[in-house]
Amino acid sequence: MNMGTLIEIRDLSKVYERGKQKVEVLHHINLDIAEGEFLALMGPSGSGKTTLLNLMGGLDSPSGGSISVGGQRINQLSAGDLAKWRAANVGFVFQFYNLMPMLSAQRNVELPLLLTKLSAAQRRKNASIALQLVGLEDRGSHKPSELSGGQQQRVAIARAIVSDPTLLVCDEPTGDLDRQSAEDVLGLLRILNREHGKTIVMVTHDPKAAEYANHTLHLDKGTLVEQVVA
């Protein structure tokens, strides 16, 4: 792995089986993503964007090729080791927030820390710091239904960063938000990238969202077709 490269993908393929039919979603992808990068993945529906994102985040396994993140060949890990690796290294941000409705913002943010050996007091402290970082320190006791969509997504981002991961993977993080809320969330991601050194890979259909990234990568029918410097 080259100095400064966080993610190294070589000859990556993904095939899904639907009955007797095999559908190749990704075709021999080769890609390096630098540490500290903010990358947008774009392309039409069905182009393989989310599949590639899930492979980088260790949520899925490739059918062929290799993925290294921080020098770790994650496609060679057992399911148990992969789960531990994800918990320690990756934060996930989804389009529909995936917050637990009966838990407060504070408790939602604490959830990833339940997998650690931190004390309850330290978990609360770390969650409070994460909420402060996303500008919601005064909303910790609120449940998701008491927050706007933009606030819920910021809680989800706080949850994603509470364990201080190296990599944030974001799947359409502004897809369910109005324009102002979307810009607030994208501005927050930019701050996490520029000021806190988080490497971010974001799937988006929105060209305005992609403008917040440093680079834009285009997929079409499972093939890498273009890489543009912003």
PyMOL CGO cylinders between C-alpha atoms (Angstrom):
from pymol import cmd
from pymol.cgo import CYLINDER

trace = [
    CYLINDER, 0.00, 0.00, 0.00, 1.31, 3.45, -0.93, 0.3, 1, 1, 1, 1, 1, 1,
    CYLINDER, 1.31, 3.45, -0.93, 2.03, 6.02, 1.75, 0.3, 1, 1, 1, 1, 1, 1,
    CYLINDER, 2.03, 6.02, 1.75, -1.10, 8.09, 2.37, 0.3, 1, 1, 1, 1, 1, 1,
    CYLINDER, -1.10, 8.09, 2.37, -3.49, 5.56, 0.82, 0.3, 1, 1, 1, 1, 1, 1,
    CYLINDER, -3.49, 5.56, 0.82, -6.29, 4.45, 3.14, 0.3, 1, 1, 1, 1, 1, 1,
    CYLINDER, -6.29, 4.45, 3.14, -8.38, 2.23, 0.83, 0.3, 1, 1, 1, 1, 1, 1,
    CYLINDER, -8.38, 2.23, 0.83, -6.83, 0.05, -1.87, 0.3, 1, 1, 1, 1, 1, 1,
    CYLINDER, -6.83, 0.05, -1.87, -9.22, -1.86, -4.13, 0.3, 1, 1, 1, 1, 1, 1,
    CYLINDER, -9.22, -1.86, -4.13, -7.91, -4.31, -6.72, 0.3, 1, 1, 1, 1, 1, 1,
    CYLINDER, -7.91, -4.31, -6.72, -9.85, -6.22, -9.42, 0.3, 1, 1, 1, 1, 1, 1,
    CYLINDER, -9.85, -6.22, -9.42, -12.99, -6.03, -7.29, 0.3, 1, 1, 1, 1, 1, 1,
    CYLINDER, -12.99, -6.03, -7.29, -16.10, -7.85, -8.51, 0.3, 1, 1, 1, 1, 1, 1,
    CYLINDER, -16.10, -7.85, -8.51, -19.46, -8.55, -6.91, 0.3, 1, 1, 1, 1, 1, 1,
    CYLINDER, -19.46, -8.55, -6.91, -21.96, -11.09, -8.23, 0.3, 1, 1, 1, 1, 1, 1,
    CYLINDER, -21.96, -11.09, -8.23, -25.43, -11.72, -6.79, 0.3, 1, 1, 1, 1, 1, 1,
    CYLINDER, -25.43, -11.72, -6.79, -27.33, -14.90, -7.53, 0.3, 1, 1, 1, 1, 1, 1,
    CYLINDER, -27.33, -14.90, -7.53, -31.06, -14.64, -8.20, 0.3, 1, 1, 1, 1, 1, 1,
    CYLINDER, -31.06, -14.64, -8.20, -32.23, -18.18, -8.58, 0.3, 1, 1, 1, 1, 1, 1,
    CYLINDER, -32.23, -18.18, -8.58, -30.21, -19.62, -11.44, 0.3, 1, 1, 1, 1, 1, 1,
    CYLINDER, -30.21, -19.62, -11.44, -29.32, -16.18, -12.76, 0.3, 1, 1, 1, 1, 1, 1,
    CYLINDER, -29.32, -16.18, -12.76, -26.06, -14.46, -11.84, 0.3, 1, 1, 1, 1, 1, 1,
    CYLINDER, -26.06, -14.46, -11.84, -26.00, -10.67, -11.83, 0.3, 1, 1, 1, 1, 1, 1,
    CYLINDER, -26.00, -10.67, -11.83, -22.57, -9.05, -11.84, 0.3, 1, 1, 1, 1, 1, 1,
    CYLINDER, -22.57, -9.05, -11.84, -23.03, -5.72, -10.05, 0.3, 1, 1, 1, 1, 1, 1,
    CYLINDER, -23.03, -5.72, -10.05, -19.37, -4.61, -10.01, 0.3, 1, 1, 1, 1, 1, 1,
    CYLINDER, -19.37, -4.61, -10.01, -16.83, -5.41, -12.71, 0.3, 1, 1, 1, 1, 1, 1,
    CYLINDER, -16.83, -5.41, -12.71, -13.11, -5.48, -11.88, 0.3, 1, 1, 1, 1, 1, 1,
    CYLINDER, -13.11, -5.48, -11.88, -12.89, -2.18, -10.00, 0.3, 1, 1, 1, 1, 1, 1,
    CYLINDER, -12.89, -2.18, -10.00, -9.43, -0.76, -9.25, 0.3, 1, 1, 1, 1, 1, 1,
    CYLINDER, -9.43, -0.76, -9.25, -9.34, 2.26, -6.96, 0.3, 1, 1, 1, 1, 1, 1,
    CYLINDER, -9.34, 2.26, -6.96, -7.11, 3.99, -4.41, 0.3, 1, 1, 1, 1, 1, 1,
    CYLINDER, -7.11, 3.99, -4.41, -8.60, 6.43, -1.90, 0.3, 1, 1, 1, 1, 1, 1,
    CYLINDER, -8.60, 6.43, -1.90, -6.20, 8.65, 0.01, 0.3, 1, 1, 1, 1, 1, 1,
    CYLINDER, -6.20, 8.65, 0.01, -6.31, 9.15, 3.74, 0.3, 1, 1, 1, 1, 1, 1,
    CYLINDER, -6.31, 9.15, 3.74, -8.24, 12.35, 4.46, 0.3, 1, 1, 1, 1, 1, 1,
    CYLINDER, -8.24, 12.35, 4.46, -10.14, 12.22, 1.15, 0.3, 1, 1, 1, 1, 1, 1,
    CYLINDER, -10.14, 12.22, 1.15, -13.78, 13.30, 0.73, 0.3, 1, 1, 1, 1, 1, 1,
    CYLINDER, -13.78, 13.30, 0.73, -15.06, 11.27, -2.22, 0.3, 1, 1, 1, 1, 1, 1,
    CYLINDER, -15.06, 11.27, -2.22, -18.50, 11.40, -3.82, 0.3, 1, 1, 1, 1, 1, 1,
    CYLINDER, -18.50, 11.40, -3.82, -19.76, 8.32, -5.68, 0.3, 1, 1, 1, 1, 1, 1,
    CYLINDER, -19.76, 8.32, -5.68, -22.29, 9.14, -8.40, 0.3, 1, 1, 1, 1, 1, 1,
    CYLINDER, -22.29, 9.14, -8.40, -24.07, 7.24, -11.13, 0.3, 1, 1, 1, 1, 1, 1,
    CYLINDER, -24.07, 7.24, -11.13, -27.54, 6.10, -12.19, 0.3, 1, 1, 1, 1, 1, 1,
    CYLINDER, -27.54, 6.10, -12.19, -29.65, 3.78, -10.06, 0.3, 1, 1, 1, 1, 1, 1,
    CYLINDER, -29.65, 3.78, -10.06, -28.35, 0.23, -10.31, 0.3, 1, 1, 1, 1, 1, 1,
    CYLINDER, -28.35, 0.23, -10.31, -24.81, 1.32, -11.20, 0.3, 1, 1, 1, 1, 1, 1,
    CYLINDER, -24.81, 1.32, -11.20, -23.29, -0.35, -8.13, 0.3, 1, 1, 1, 1, 1, 1,
    CYLINDER, -23.29, -0.35, -8.13, -22.64, 2.73, -5.96, 0.3, 1, 1, 1, 1, 1, 1,
    CYLINDER, -22.64, 2.73, -5.96, -24.16, 1.42, -2.75, 0.3, 1, 1, 1, 1, 1, 1,
    CYLINDER, -24.16, 1.42, -2.75, -22.68, -2.03, -3.33, 0.3, 1, 1, 1, 1, 1, 1,
    CYLINDER, -22.68, -2.03, -3.33, -19.21, -0.52, -3.61, 0.3, 1, 1, 1, 1, 1, 1,
    CYLINDER, -19.21, -0.52, -3.61, -19.82, 1.60, -0.51, 0.3, 1, 1, 1, 1, 1, 1,
    CYLINDER, -19.82, 1.60, -0.51, -20.98, -1.44, 1.48, 0.3, 1, 1, 1, 1, 1, 1,
    CYLINDER, -20.98, -1.44, 1.48, -17.89, -3.39, 0.40, 0.3, 1, 1, 1, 1, 1, 1,
    CYLINDER, -17.89, -3.39, 0.40, -15.61, -0.55, 1.58, 0.3, 1, 1, 1, 1, 1, 1,
    CYLINDER, -15.61, -0.55, 1.58, -17.41, -0.46, 4.91, 0.3, 1, 1, 1, 1, 1, 1,
    CYLINDER, -17.41, -0.46, 4.91, -17.25, -4.21, 5.44, 0.3, 1, 1, 1, 1, 1, 1,
    CYLINDER, -17.25, -4.21, 5.44, -21.03, -4.66, 5.28, 0.3, 1, 1, 1, 1, 1, 1,
    CYLINDER, -21.03, -4.66, 5.28, -20.67, -7.05, 2.34, 0.3, 1, 1, 1, 1, 1, 1,
    CYLINDER, -20.67, -7.05, 2.34, -17.98, -9.30, 0.91, 0.3, 1, 1, 1, 1, 1, 1,
    CYLINDER, -17.98, -9.30, 0.91, -16.67, -9.27, -2.68, 0.3, 1, 1, 1, 1, 1, 1,
    CYLINDER, -16.67, -9.27, -2.68, -17.04, -12.15, -5.10, 0.3, 1, 1, 1, 1, 1, 1,
    CYLINDER, -17.04, -12.15, -5.10, -13.52, -11.51, -6.41, 0.3, 1, 1, 1, 1, 1, 1,
    CYLINDER, -13.52, -11.51, -6.41, -10.58, -9.20, -5.91, 0.3, 1, 1, 1, 1, 1, 1,
    CYLINDER, -10.58, -9.20, -5.91, -9.38, -7.53, -2.74, 0.3, 1, 1, 1, 1, 1, 1,
    CYLINDER, -9.38, -7.53, -2.74, -10.08, -4.58, -0.44, 0.3, 1, 1, 1, 1, 1, 1,
    CYLINDER, -10.08, -4.58, -0.44, -7.49, -3.23, 1.99, 0.3, 1, 1, 1, 1, 1, 1,
    CYLINDER, -7.49, -3.23, 1.99, -8.35, -0.48, 4.46, 0.3, 1, 1, 1, 1, 1, 1,
    CYLINDER, -8.35, -0.48, 4.46, -5.51, 0.94, 6.50, 0.3, 1, 1, 1, 1, 1, 1,
    CYLINDER, -5.51, 0.94, 6.50, -3.38, -2.03, 5.44, 0.3, 1, 1, 1, 1, 1, 1,
    CYLINDER, -3.38, -2.03, 5.44, -5.98, -4.58, 6.61, 0.3, 1, 1, 1, 1, 1, 1,
    CYLINDER, -5.98, -4.58, 6.61, -7.28, -7.03, 3.96, 0.3, 1, 1, 1, 1, 1, 1,
    CYLINDER, -7.28, -7.03, 3.96, -10.87, -6.86, 5.13, 0.3, 1, 1, 1, 1, 1, 1,
    CYLINDER, -10.87, -6.86, 5.13, -12.13, -9.40, 2.56, 0.3, 1, 1, 1, 1, 1, 1,
    CYLINDER, -12.13, -9.40, 2.56, -10.01, -12.05, 4.31, 0.3, 1, 1, 1, 1, 1, 1,
    CYLINDER, -10.01, -12.05, 4.31, -11.51, -11.48, 7.78, 0.3, 1, 1, 1, 1, 1, 1,
    CYLINDER, -11.51, -11.48, 7.78, -13.96, -13.88, 9.39, 0.3, 1, 1, 1, 1, 1, 1,
    CYLINDER, -13.96, -13.88, 9.39, -17.47, -12.58, 10.05, 0.3, 1, 1, 1, 1, 1, 1,
    CYLINDER, -17.47, -12.58, 10.05, -16.65, -12.03, 13.72, 0.3, 1, 1, 1, 1, 1, 1,
    CYLINDER, -16.65, -12.03, 13.72, -13.38, -10.25, 13.06, 0.3, 1, 1, 1, 1, 1, 1,
    CYLINDER, -13.38, -10.25, 13.06, -15.03, -8.15, 10.36, 0.3, 1, 1, 1, 1, 1, 1,
    CYLINDER, -15.03, -8.15, 10.36, -17.71, -7.01, 12.83, 0.3, 1, 1, 1, 1, 1, 1,
    CYLINDER, -17.71, -7.01, 12.83, -15.01, -5.98, 15.32, 0.3, 1, 1, 1, 1, 1, 1,
    CYLINDER, -15.01, -5.98, 15.32, -13.10, -4.19, 12.54, 0.3, 1, 1, 1, 1, 1, 1,
    CYLINDER, -13.10, -4.19, 12.54, -16.22, -2.25, 11.48, 0.3, 1, 1, 1, 1, 1, 1,
    CYLINDER, -16.22, -2.25, 11.48, -16.96, -1.20, 15.06, 0.3, 1, 1, 1, 1, 1, 1,
    CYLINDER, -16.96, -1.20, 15.06, -13.45, 0.16, 15.50, 0.3, 1, 1, 1, 1, 1, 1,
    CYLINDER, -13.45, 0.16, 15.50, -12.82, 1.73, 12.10, 0.3, 1, 1, 1, 1, 1, 1,
    CYLINDER, -12.82, 1.73, 12.10, -16.01, 2.72, 10.26, 0.3, 1, 1, 1, 1, 1, 1,
    CYLINDER, -16.01, 2.72, 10.26, -18.89, 5.09, 10.93, 0.3, 1, 1, 1, 1, 1, 1,
    CYLINDER, -18.89, 5.09, 10.93, -22.10, 4.68, 8.90, 0.3, 1, 1, 1, 1, 1, 1,
    CYLINDER, -22.10, 4.68, 8.90, -24.56, 7.40, 7.87, 0.3, 1, 1, 1, 1, 1, 1,
    CYLINDER, -24.56, 7.40, 7.87, -27.73, 6.32, 6.05, 0.3, 1, 1, 1, 1, 1, 1,
    CYLINDER, -27.73, 6.32, 6.05, -30.44, 8.20, 4.16, 0.3, 1, 1, 1, 1, 1, 1,
    CYLINDER, -30.44, 8.20, 4.16, -33.18, 7.46, 6.69, 0.3, 1, 1, 1, 1, 1, 1,
    CYLINDER, -33.18, 7.46, 6.69, -31.10, 7.99, 9.86, 0.3, 1, 1, 1, 1, 1, 1,
    CYLINDER, -31.10, 7.99, 9.86, -31.81, 4.52, 11.39, 0.3, 1, 1, 1, 1, 1, 1,
    CYLINDER, -31.81, 4.52, 11.39, -32.26, 5.98, 14.86, 0.3, 1, 1, 1, 1, 1, 1,
    CYLINDER, -32.26, 5.98, 14.86, -33.97, 4.02, 17.64, 0.3, 1, 1, 1, 1, 1, 1,
    CYLINDER, -33.97, 4.02, 17.64, -37.31, 5.86, 18.11, 0.3, 1, 1, 1, 1, 1, 1,
    CYLINDER, -37.31, 5.86, 18.11, -37.71, 5.12, 21.82, 0.3, 1, 1, 1, 1, 1, 1,
    CYLINDER, -37.71, 5.12, 21.82, -34.20, 6.29, 22.76, 0.3, 1, 1, 1, 1, 1, 1,
    CYLINDER, -34.20, 6.29, 22.76, -33.04, 9.86, 23.33, 0.3, 1, 1, 1, 1, 1, 1,
    CYLINDER, -33.04, 9.86, 23.33, -30.48, 11.44, 21.01, 0.3, 1, 1, 1, 1, 1, 1,
    CYLINDER, -30.48, 11.44, 21.01, -27.85, 10.88, 23.70, 0.3, 1, 1, 1, 1, 1, 1,
    CYLINDER, -27.85, 10.88, 23.70, -28.66, 7.18, 24.01, 0.3, 1, 1, 1, 1, 1, 1,
    CYLINDER, -28.66, 7.18, 24.01, -28.78, 6.74, 20.22, 0.3, 1, 1, 1, 1, 1, 1,
    CYLINDER, -28.78, 6.74, 20.22, -25.29, 8.21, 19.94, 0.3, 1, 1, 1, 1, 1, 1,
    CYLINDER, -25.29, 8.21, 19.94, -24.04, 5.93, 22.73, 0.3, 1, 1, 1, 1, 1, 1,
    CYLINDER, -24.04, 5.93, 22.73, -25.16, 2.73, 20.96, 0.3, 1, 1, 1, 1, 1, 1,
    CYLINDER, -25.16, 2.73, 20.96, -21.86, 1.94, 19.14, 0.3, 1, 1, 1, 1, 1, 1,
    CYLINDER, -21.86, 1.94, 19.14, -20.00, 2.33, 22.43, 0.3, 1, 1, 1, 1, 1, 1,
    CYLINDER, -20.00, 2.33, 22.43, -21.93, -0.55, 23.99, 0.3, 1, 1, 1, 1, 1, 1,
    CYLINDER, -21.93, -0.55, 23.99, -19.58, -2.82, 22.02, 0.3, 1, 1, 1, 1, 1, 1,
    CYLINDER, -19.58, -2.82, 22.02, -16.58, -1.31, 23.82, 0.3, 1, 1, 1, 1, 1, 1,
    CYLINDER, -16.58, -1.31, 23.82, -15.22, -1.70, 27.35, 0.3, 1, 1, 1, 1, 1, 1,
    CYLINDER, -15.22, -1.70, 27.35, -15.90, 1.93, 28.23, 0.3, 1, 1, 1, 1, 1, 1,
    CYLINDER, -15.90, 1.93, 28.23, -17.71, 2.68, 31.48, 0.3, 1, 1, 1, 1, 1, 1,
    CYLINDER, -17.71, 2.68, 31.48, -21.24, 4.09, 31.38, 0.3, 1, 1, 1, 1, 1, 1,
    CYLINDER, -21.24, 4.09, 31.38, -19.91, 7.46, 32.50, 0.3, 1, 1, 1, 1, 1, 1,
    CYLINDER, -19.91, 7.46, 32.50, -17.30, 7.52, 29.71, 0.3, 1, 1, 1, 1, 1, 1,
    CYLINDER, -17.30, 7.52, 29.71, -19.90, 6.49, 27.14, 0.3, 1, 1, 1, 1, 1, 1,
    CYLINDER, -19.90, 6.49, 27.14, -22.11, 9.40, 28.21, 0.3, 1, 1, 1, 1, 1, 1,
    CYLINDER, -22.11, 9.40, 28.21, -19.15, 11.79, 28.05, 0.3, 1, 1, 1, 1, 1, 1,
    CYLINDER, -19.15, 11.79, 28.05, -18.11, 10.65, 24.57, 0.3, 1, 1, 1, 1, 1, 1,
    CYLINDER, -18.11, 10.65, 24.57, -21.69, 10.88, 23.30, 0.3, 1, 1, 1, 1, 1, 1,
    CYLINDER, -21.69, 10.88, 23.30, -22.01, 14.40, 24.70, 0.3, 1, 1, 1, 1, 1, 1,
    CYLINDER, -22.01, 14.40, 24.70, -18.80, 15.43, 22.93, 0.3, 1, 1, 1, 1, 1, 1,
    CYLINDER, -18.80, 15.43, 22.93, -20.08, 13.98, 19.64, 0.3, 1, 1, 1, 1, 1, 1,
    CYLINDER, -20.08, 13.98, 19.64, -23.41, 15.81, 20.01, 0.3, 1, 1, 1, 1, 1, 1,
    CYLINDER, -23.41, 15.81, 20.01, -21.57, 19.02, 20.77, 0.3, 1, 1, 1, 1, 1, 1,
    CYLINDER, -21.57, 19.02, 20.77, -19.48, 18.54, 17.62, 0.3, 1, 1, 1, 1, 1, 1,
    CYLINDER, -19.48, 18.54, 17.62, -22.61, 18.35, 15.46, 0.3, 1, 1, 1, 1, 1, 1,
    CYLINDER, -22.61, 18.35, 15.46, -24.23, 21.32, 17.22, 0.3, 1, 1, 1, 1, 1, 1,
    CYLINDER, -24.23, 21.32, 17.22, -26.88, 19.41, 19.16, 0.3, 1, 1, 1, 1, 1, 1,
    CYLINDER, -26.88, 19.41, 19.16, -25.54, 19.46, 22.71, 0.3, 1, 1, 1, 1, 1, 1,
    CYLINDER, -25.54, 19.46, 22.71, -28.86, 20.97, 23.86, 0.3, 1, 1, 1, 1, 1, 1,
    CYLINDER, -28.86, 20.97, 23.86, -30.95, 18.22, 22.23, 0.3, 1, 1, 1, 1, 1, 1,
    CYLINDER, -30.95, 18.22, 22.23, -29.49, 15.19, 23.97, 0.3, 1, 1, 1, 1, 1, 1,
    CYLINDER, -29.49, 15.19, 23.97, -32.66, 14.33, 25.88, 0.3, 1, 1, 1, 1, 1, 1,
    CYLINDER, -32.66, 14.33, 25.88, -34.93, 14.63, 22.83, 0.3, 1, 1, 1, 1, 1, 1,
    CYLINDER, -34.93, 14.63, 22.83, -36.26, 11.55, 21.05, 0.3, 1, 1, 1, 1, 1, 1,
    CYLINDER, -36.26, 11.55, 21.05, -36.05, 11.36, 17.24, 0.3, 1, 1, 1, 1, 1, 1,
    CYLINDER, -36.05, 11.36, 17.24, -39.76, 12.28, 16.83, 0.3, 1, 1, 1, 1, 1, 1,
    CYLINDER, -39.76, 12.28, 16.83, -39.02, 15.57, 18.63, 0.3, 1, 1, 1, 1, 1, 1,
    CYLINDER, -39.02, 15.57, 18.63, -36.28, 16.51, 16.14, 0.3, 1, 1, 1, 1, 1, 1,
    CYLINDER, -36.28, 16.51, 16.14, -36.37, 17.77, 12.57, 0.3, 1, 1, 1, 1, 1, 1,
    CYLINDER, -36.37, 17.77, 12.57, -35.04, 15.62, 9.73, 0.3, 1, 1, 1, 1, 1, 1,
    CYLINDER, -35.04, 15.62, 9.73, -31.83, 17.62, 9.62, 0.3, 1, 1, 1, 1, 1, 1,
    CYLINDER, -31.83, 17.62, 9.62, -31.36, 17.28, 13.36, 0.3, 1, 1, 1, 1, 1, 1,
    CYLINDER, -31.36, 17.28, 13.36, -31.99, 13.53, 13.19, 0.3, 1, 1, 1, 1, 1, 1,
    CYLINDER, -31.99, 13.53, 13.19, -29.33, 13.20, 10.51, 0.3, 1, 1, 1, 1, 1, 1,
    CYLINDER, -29.33, 13.20, 10.51, -26.88, 15.16, 12.66, 0.3, 1, 1, 1, 1, 1, 1,
    CYLINDER, -26.88, 15.16, 12.66, -27.62, 12.78, 15.54, 0.3, 1, 1, 1, 1, 1, 1,
    CYLINDER, -27.62, 12.78, 15.54, -26.89, 9.92, 13.13, 0.3, 1, 1, 1, 1, 1, 1,
    CYLINDER, -26.89, 9.92, 13.13, -23.58, 11.58, 12.22, 0.3, 1, 1, 1, 1, 1, 1,
    CYLINDER, -23.58, 11.58, 12.22, -22.74, 11.99, 15.92, 0.3, 1, 1, 1, 1, 1, 1,
    CYLINDER, -22.74, 11.99, 15.92, -23.43, 8.27, 16.35, 0.3, 1, 1, 1, 1, 1, 1,
    CYLINDER, -23.43, 8.27, 16.35, -21.17, 7.52, 13.37, 0.3, 1, 1, 1, 1, 1, 1,
    CYLINDER, -21.17, 7.52, 13.37, -18.23, 9.50, 14.79, 0.3, 1, 1, 1, 1, 1, 1,
    CYLINDER, -18.23, 9.50, 14.79, -18.59, 8.72, 18.51, 0.3, 1, 1, 1, 1, 1, 1,
    CYLINDER, -18.59, 8.72, 18.51, -16.08, 5.84, 18.35, 0.3, 1, 1, 1, 1, 1, 1,
    CYLINDER, -16.08, 5.84, 18.35, -13.61, 8.07, 16.41, 0.3, 1, 1, 1, 1, 1, 1,
    CYLINDER, -13.61, 8.07, 16.41, -13.52, 5.95, 13.23, 0.3, 1, 1, 1, 1, 1, 1,
    CYLINDER, -13.52, 5.95, 13.23, -11.01, 6.52, 10.45, 0.3, 1, 1, 1, 1, 1, 1,
    CYLINDER, -11.01, 6.52, 10.45, -13.62, 6.14, 7.70, 0.3, 1, 1, 1, 1, 1, 1,
    CYLINDER, -13.62, 6.14, 7.70, -17.15, 7.53, 7.31, 0.3, 1, 1, 1, 1, 1, 1,
    CYLINDER, -17.15, 7.53, 7.31, -19.35, 5.90, 4.68, 0.3, 1, 1, 1, 1, 1, 1,
    CYLINDER, -19.35, 5.90, 4.68, -22.48, 7.87, 3.84, 0.3, 1, 1, 1, 1, 1, 1,
    CYLINDER, -22.48, 7.87, 3.84, -25.28, 6.47, 1.68, 0.3, 1, 1, 1, 1, 1, 1,
    CYLINDER, -25.28, 6.47, 1.68, -27.44, 9.33, 0.32, 0.3, 1, 1, 1, 1, 1, 1,
    CYLINDER, -27.44, 9.33, 0.32, -27.09, 11.26, 3.61, 0.3, 1, 1, 1, 1, 1, 1,
    CYLINDER, -27.09, 11.26, 3.61, -29.12, 14.23, 2.29, 0.3, 1, 1, 1, 1, 1, 1,
    CYLINDER, -29.12, 14.23, 2.29, -31.62, 12.27, 0.18, 0.3, 1, 1, 1, 1, 1, 1,
    CYLINDER, -31.62, 12.27, 0.18, -34.49, 12.78, 2.64, 0.3, 1, 1, 1, 1, 1, 1,
    CYLINDER, -34.49, 12.78, 2.64, -33.73, 16.41, 3.56, 0.3, 1, 1, 1, 1, 1, 1,
    CYLINDER, -33.73, 16.41, 3.56, -34.82, 19.83, 2.32, 0.3, 1, 1, 1, 1, 1, 1,
    CYLINDER, -34.82, 19.83, 2.32, -32.12, 21.94, 0.68, 0.3, 1, 1, 1, 1, 1, 1,
    CYLINDER, -32.12, 21.94, 0.68, -31.18, 24.01, 3.75, 0.3, 1, 1, 1, 1, 1, 1,
    CYLINDER, -31.18, 24.01, 3.75, -30.97, 20.96, 6.02, 0.3, 1, 1, 1, 1, 1, 1,
    CYLINDER, -30.97, 20.96, 6.02, -28.99, 19.16, 3.32, 0.3, 1, 1, 1, 1, 1, 1,
    CYLINDER, -28.99, 19.16, 3.32, -26.48, 22.01, 3.13, 0.3, 1, 1, 1, 1, 1, 1,
    CYLINDER, -26.48, 22.01, 3.13, -26.15, 22.03, 6.93, 0.3, 1, 1, 1, 1, 1, 1,
    CYLINDER, -26.15, 22.03, 6.93, -25.39, 18.30, 6.95, 0.3, 1, 1, 1, 1, 1, 1,
    CYLINDER, -25.39, 18.30, 6.95, -22.96, 18.57, 4.02, 0.3, 1, 1, 1, 1, 1, 1,
    CYLINDER, -22.96, 18.57, 4.02, -21.21, 21.50, 5.70, 0.3, 1, 1, 1, 1, 1, 1,
    CYLINDER, -21.21, 21.50, 5.70, -20.82, 19.35, 8.81, 0.3, 1, 1, 1, 1, 1, 1,
    CYLINDER, -20.82, 19.35, 8.81, -19.33, 16.51, 6.78, 0.3, 1, 1, 1, 1, 1, 1,
    CYLINDER, -19.33, 16.51, 6.78, -16.89, 18.97, 5.20, 0.3, 1, 1, 1, 1, 1, 1,
    CYLINDER, -16.89, 18.97, 5.20, -15.81, 20.15, 8.67, 0.3, 1, 1, 1, 1, 1, 1,
    CYLINDER, -15.81, 20.15, 8.67, -15.32, 16.54, 9.81, 0.3, 1, 1, 1, 1, 1, 1,
    CYLINDER, -15.32, 16.54, 9.81, -13.17, 15.98, 6.74, 0.3, 1, 1, 1, 1, 1, 1,
    CYLINDER, -13.17, 15.98, 6.74, -11.12, 19.18, 6.78, 0.3, 1, 1, 1, 1, 1, 1,
    CYLINDER, -11.12, 19.18, 6.78, -10.77, 19.88, 10.49, 0.3, 1, 1, 1, 1, 1, 1,
    CYLINDER, -10.77, 19.88, 10.49, -10.95, 16.40, 12.00, 0.3, 1, 1, 1, 1, 1, 1,
    CYLINDER, -10.95, 16.40, 12.00, -9.24, 14.39, 9.27, 0.3, 1, 1, 1, 1, 1, 1,
    CYLINDER, -9.24, 14.39, 9.27, -12.06, 11.95, 8.59, 0.3, 1, 1, 1, 1, 1, 1,
    CYLINDER, -12.06, 11.95, 8.59, -11.93, 10.10, 5.29, 0.3, 1, 1, 1, 1, 1, 1,
    CYLINDER, -11.93, 10.10, 5.29, -15.44, 10.24, 3.81, 0.3, 1, 1, 1, 1, 1, 1,
    CYLINDER, -15.44, 10.24, 3.81, -16.98, 8.23, 0.97, 0.3, 1, 1, 1, 1, 1, 1,
    CYLINDER, -16.98, 8.23, 0.97, -20.47, 9.45, 0.09, 0.3, 1, 1, 1, 1, 1, 1,
    CYLINDER, -20.47, 9.45, 0.09, -23.00, 8.02, -2.36, 0.3, 1, 1, 1, 1, 1, 1,
    CYLINDER, -23.00, 8.02, -2.36, -25.25, 10.73, -3.78, 0.3, 1, 1, 1, 1, 1, 1,
    CYLINDER, -25.25, 10.73, -3.78, -27.53, 11.45, -6.74, 0.3, 1, 1, 1, 1, 1, 1,
    CYLINDER, -27.53, 11.45, -6.74, -27.31, 15.18, -6.06, 0.3, 1, 1, 1, 1, 1, 1,
    CYLINDER, -27.31, 15.18, -6.06, -24.68, 17.15, -8.04, 0.3, 1, 1, 1, 1, 1, 1,
    CYLINDER, -24.68, 17.15, -8.04, -24.89, 19.96, -5.45, 0.3, 1, 1, 1, 1, 1, 1,
    CYLINDER, -24.89, 19.96, -5.45, -24.04, 17.49, -2.70, 0.3, 1, 1, 1, 1, 1, 1,
    CYLINDER, -24.04, 17.49, -2.70, -21.11, 16.16, -4.73, 0.3, 1, 1, 1, 1, 1, 1,
    CYLINDER, -21.11, 16.16, -4.73, -19.70, 19.70, -4.89, 0.3, 1, 1, 1, 1, 1, 1,
    CYLINDER, -19.70, 19.70, -4.89, -18.83, 19.44, -1.18, 0.3, 1, 1, 1, 1, 1, 1,
    CYLINDER, -18.83, 19.44, -1.18, -16.47, 16.53, -1.92, 0.3, 1, 1, 1, 1, 1, 1,
    CYLINDER, -16.47, 16.53, -1.92, -12.86, 16.84, -3.09, 0.3, 1, 1, 1, 1, 1, 1,
    CYLINDER, -12.86, 16.84, -3.09, -13.33, 14.29, -5.86, 0.3, 1, 1, 1, 1, 1, 1,
    CYLINDER, -13.33, 14.29, -5.86, -16.27, 12.73, -7.67, 0.3, 1, 1, 1, 1, 1, 1,
    CYLINDER, -16.27, 12.73, -7.67, -16.19, 9.17, -8.96, 0.3, 1, 1, 1, 1, 1, 1,
    CYLINDER, -16.19, 9.17, -8.96, -18.73, 7.99, -11.55, 0.3, 1, 1, 1, 1, 1, 1,
    CYLINDER, -18.73, 7.99, -11.55, -19.98, 4.42, -11.88, 0.3, 1, 1, 1, 1, 1, 1,
    CYLINDER, -19.98, 4.42, -11.88, -22.05, 3.10, -14.74, 0.3, 1, 1, 1, 1, 1, 1,
    CYLINDER, -22.05, 3.10, -14.74, -23.27, -0.49, -14.93, 0.3, 1, 1, 1, 1, 1, 1,
    CYLINDER, -23.27, -0.49, -14.93, -20.73, -1.59, -12.34, 0.3, 1, 1, 1, 1, 1, 1,
    CYLINDER, -20.73, -1.59, -12.34, -17.74, -0.03, -14.07, 0.3, 1, 1, 1, 1, 1, 1,
    CYLINDER, -17.74, -0.03, -14.07, -15.63, 2.93, -13.04, 0.3, 1, 1, 1, 1, 1, 1,
    CYLINDER, -15.63, 2.93, -13.04, -16.04, 5.38, -15.92, 0.3, 1, 1, 1, 1, 1, 1,
    CYLINDER, -16.04, 5.38, -15.92, -14.69, 8.73, -14.76, 0.3, 1, 1, 1, 1, 1, 1,
    CYLINDER, -14.69, 8.73, -14.76, -12.92, 10.47, -11.92, 0.3, 1, 1, 1, 1, 1, 1,
    CYLINDER, -12.92, 10.47, -11.92, -13.21, 14.24, -11.66, 0.3, 1, 1, 1, 1, 1, 1,
    CYLINDER, -13.21, 14.24, -11.66, -11.16, 16.60, -9.47, 0.3, 1, 1, 1, 1, 1, 1,
    CYLINDER, -11.16, 16.60, -9.47, -13.48, 19.16, -7.88, 0.3, 1, 1, 1, 1, 1, 1,
]
cmd.load_cgo(trace, "trace")
